[in-house]
Amino acid sequence: MIAQSSVKVAAAERPPGYPVELELKLDGLAVRPVVPQDAGRLAGEFAAADAETLRMRFFVPAPHLTSHDFERLTTVDYLRRLAITAWDDDQPVAIARYEPAGETTAEVAFVVKPAYRNRGIGRRLIEILARSAANAGYEELSALYLAENTAAAAALAAAGFTRHAADGSIVEVRRDLRPPRP
Ligand SMILES: CC(C)(COP(=O)(O)OP(=O)(O)OC[C@H]1O[C@@H](n2cnc3c(N)ncnc32)[C@H](O)[C@@H]1OP(=O)(O)O)[C@@H](O)C(=O)NCCC(=O)NCCS
């Protein structure tokens, strides 16, 4: 049985390396890093999500994730791998993450619940991830999305990503994290 989580993570339940400074307020929402106790909740959100949201996030019509996948997605080291969640009271409404995609590149992915879209939540979660990734030593962020995904294209462009490559139906965008040269 996987423990159910909520927006509050008691100090005694924080995993090693949990970045307390990423417990933030975003408009009326509470943002915090993911914790392993979120696995069951994430599985529930995945099961309840609409098919189009899942296809846009995972690029296949009916993605199948196992309990092991949800454990992996919620167990991070907060440096090379990081995920942050946004909550409206006790309801999770968004999750954004990065994973290593090379020595100096991290790949981001994000989902915002439909009722919360188009208010800058996705863009600002990516901004938080970008700061953390730079602090962790990454030099670049990448992101992949389906070519038809105009929302992801717009949100990532607003977050400073530019087109890097396109392979069939998948577009790759990137954002440099290094400070500009003087
Ligand atoms: C992609 C996604 C995360 C964007 O989240 P969001 O919180 O709605 O995005 P934001 O509100 O931060 O949008 C940022 C910018 O993109 C624009 N934008 C967002 N959705 C848009 C849409 N459908 N059409 C046009 N522009 C859009 C916003 O207007 C905003 O522009 P601004 O900063 O100039 O005002 C969300 O649509 C989603 O969860 N989609 C399903 C999963 C997915 O596609 N993930 C991406 C692949 S990993």
The ligand as a Tripos MOL2 file, in Angstrom:
@<TRIPOS>MOLECULE
LIG
   48    50     1     0     0
SMALL
NO_CHARGES

@<TRIPOS>ATOM
      1 C1          1.6540   22.4510  -21.8260 C.3       1 LIG1
      2 C2          1.0140   22.8580  -20.4950 C.3       1 LIG1
      3 C3          1.8170   22.2410  -19.3600 C.3       1 LIG1
      4 C4          1.0470   24.4050  -20.4020 C.3       1 LIG1
      5 O1          0.6700   24.7560  -19.0900 O.3       1 LIG1
      6 P1         -0.0530   26.1670  -18.7710 P.3       1 LIG1
      7 O2          0.0530   26.3910  -17.3130 O.co2     1 LIG1
      8 O3         -1.3900   26.2020  -19.3780 O.co2     1 LIG1
      9 O4          0.9000   27.1740  -19.5750 O.3       1 LIG1
     10 P2          1.0670   28.7230  -19.2240 P.3       1 LIG1
     11 O5         -0.2410   29.2870  -18.7760 O.co2     1 LIG1
     12 O6          2.2190   28.8810  -18.3150 O.co2     1 LIG1
     13 O7          1.3880   29.2810  -20.6530 O.3       1 LIG1
     14 C5          2.5230   30.0530  -20.9210 C.3       1 LIG1
     15 C6          2.2720   30.8070  -22.1910 C.3       1 LIG1
     16 O8          1.8110   29.9330  -23.2140 O.3       1 LIG1
     17 C7          0.5500   30.3900  -23.6980 C.3       1 LIG1
     18 N1         -0.3340   29.2540  -23.9040 N.ar      1 LIG1
     19 C8         -0.6160   28.2730  -23.0310 C.ar      1 LIG1
     20 N2         -1.5100   27.4120  -23.5760 N.ar      1 LIG1
     21 C9         -1.7740   27.8850  -24.8170 C.ar      1 LIG1
     22 C10        -2.6030   27.4410  -25.8830 C.ar      1 LIG1
     23 N3         -3.3680   26.3370  -25.7560 N.pl3     1 LIG1
     24 N4         -2.6170   28.1600  -27.0250 N.ar      1 LIG1
     25 C11        -1.8780   29.2640  -27.1540 C.ar      1 LIG1
     26 N5         -1.0660   29.7490  -26.1760 N.ar      1 LIG1
     27 C12        -1.0100   29.0680  -25.0250 C.ar      1 LIG1
     28 C13        -0.0210   31.2530  -22.6150 C.3       1 LIG1
     29 O9         -0.8980   32.1920  -23.1370 O.3       1 LIG1
     30 C14         1.2100   31.8590  -22.0190 C.3       1 LIG1
     31 O10         1.6320   32.9790  -22.7810 O.3       1 LIG1
     32 P3          2.0580   34.3300  -22.0300 P.3       1 LIG1
     33 O11         3.1440   33.9470  -21.0490 O.co2     1 LIG1
     34 O12         2.5350   35.1800  -23.1420 O.co2     1 LIG1
     35 O13         0.8250   34.7860  -21.3500 O.co2     1 LIG1
     36 C15        -0.4750   22.3910  -20.4190 C.3       1 LIG1
     37 O14        -1.1580   22.8210  -21.5640 O.3       1 LIG1
     38 C16        -0.6100   20.8850  -20.2840 C.2       1 LIG1
     39 O15        -0.5920   20.3490  -19.1800 O.2       1 LIG1
     40 N6         -0.7300   20.1590  -21.4220 N.am      1 LIG1
     41 C17        -0.8000   18.6870  -21.3820 C.3       1 LIG1
     42 C18         0.5660   18.0610  -21.0880 C.3       1 LIG1
     43 C19         1.6080   18.5520  -22.0590 C.2       1 LIG1
     44 O16         1.3350   18.8530  -23.1940 O.2       1 LIG1
     45 N7          2.8760   18.6430  -21.5940 N.am      1 LIG1
     46 C20         3.9550   19.1170  -22.4310 C.3       1 LIG1
     47 C21         4.8090   18.0130  -22.9590 C.3       1 LIG1
     48 S1          5.8650   17.3870  -21.7040 S.3       1 LIG1
@<TRIPOS>BOND
     1     1     2 1
     2     2     3 1
     3     2     4 1
     4     2    36 1
     5     4     5 1
     6     5     6 1
     7     6     7 2
     8     6     8 1
     9     6     9 1
    10     9    10 1
    11    10    11 2
    12    10    12 1
    13    10    13 1
    14    13    14 1
    15    14    15 1
    16    15    16 1
    17    15    30 1
    18    16    17 1
    19    17    18 1
    20    17    28 1
    21    18    19 ar
    22    18    27 ar
    23    19    20 ar
    24    20    21 ar
    25    21    22 ar
    26    21    27 ar
    27    22    23 1
    28    22    24 ar
    29    24    25 ar
    30    25    26 ar
    31    26    27 ar
    32    28    29 1
    33    28    30 1
    34    30    31 1
    35    31    32 1
    36    32    33 2
    37    32    34 1
    38    32    35 1
    39    36    37 1
    40    36    38 1
    41    38    39 2
    42    38    40 1
    43    40    41 1
    44    41    42 1
    45    42    43 1
    46    43    44 2
    47    43    45 1
    48    45    46 1
    49    46    47 1
    50    47    48 1
@<TRIPOS>SUBSTRUCTURE
     1 LIG1         1 GROUP 0 **** ****
